Amino acid sequence: MKNDLMIKVCGMKDPKQISELASIDIQYIGLIFVPSSARNLEHSLDYNLFGDKKSVGVFVNAPIEQVLYTVSKYQLQAVQLHGQESPDYCAEIQNRGIEVIKAFSVDKNFDFEKSYEFDGYADLFLFDAKGESAGGNGIRFDWNKLKEYDGATSFLLSGGIGYEHLDEIDYFEHQACIGIDINSKFEFSPGNKDLITIKKFVHELRSR
């Protein structure tokens, strides 16, 4: 049963789409604050658009002052860190009462030992596919690789997840996996989401 799986939709830019997304059964809405990303958010947003969903800011090696400023400006509940941020960096954000999701880019050679030093310094991990960009590459990694992960921190599964992967998600089991992150496979163009397909995906996943 996957009806209790947490779902994060990342790379949102359009206020109307965010407001509509806030009405469906997901838990996180991600905003990207990375200048090199096609999904980089540059305009202001009304934090009331998010309803009861957690708003997540995504950053890559940003100065901590910039992260904290952006958290304050957008009233973010969580930050997702996709760079080479240290455990101390994560702890400084955590100590402000902000949820920290530490992302790791995974390929066949990834050593999960790298993640263990962040136990206690991140609320969640996110395991994404290693690609040219820090995230949103639309590619997957071999989920069997996650059999090597036996850390204490729960994680979100990410990387090229699309509607066509419903069955694979249904059969995937890992005691530390509590949710999934979707992005580029549900877009017409970067930041412009296919909300009809997202709603169908969420409904079908919750019905299993």
HELIX and SHEET records of a PDB file:
HELIX    1   1 PRO A   15  LEU A   21  1                                   7    
HELIX    2   2 TYR A   47  PHE A   50  5                                   4    
HELIX    3   3 ILE A   64  TYR A   74  1                                  11    
HELIX    4   4 PRO A   87  GLN A   94  1                                   8    
HELIX    5   5 GLU A  113  TYR A  116  1                                   4    
HELIX    6   6 TRP A  143  GLU A  148  5                                   6    
HELIX    7   7 TYR A  163  HIS A  165  5                                   3    
HELIX    8   8 LEU A  166  TYR A  171  1                                   6    
HELIX    9   9 SER A  184  PHE A  186  5                                   3    
HELIX   10  10 LEU A  195  ARG A  206  1                                  12    
SHEET    1   A 9 MET A   6  VAL A   9  0                                        
SHEET    2   A 9 TYR A  28  ILE A  32  1                                        
SHEET    3   A 9 LYS A  54  PHE A  59  1                                        
SHEET    4   A 9 ALA A  78  LEU A  81  1                                        
SHEET    5   A 9 GLU A  99  VAL A 106  1                                        
SHEET    6   A 9 LEU A 124  ALA A 129  1                                        
SHEET    7   A 9 PHE A 155  LEU A 157  1                                        
SHEET    8   A 9 CYS A 177  ILE A 182  1                                        
SHEET    9   A 9 MET A   6  VAL A   9  1                                        
SHEET    1   B 2 GLU A 187  SER A 189  0                                        
SHEET    2   B 2 ASN A 192  LYS A 193 -1                                        
END                                                                             
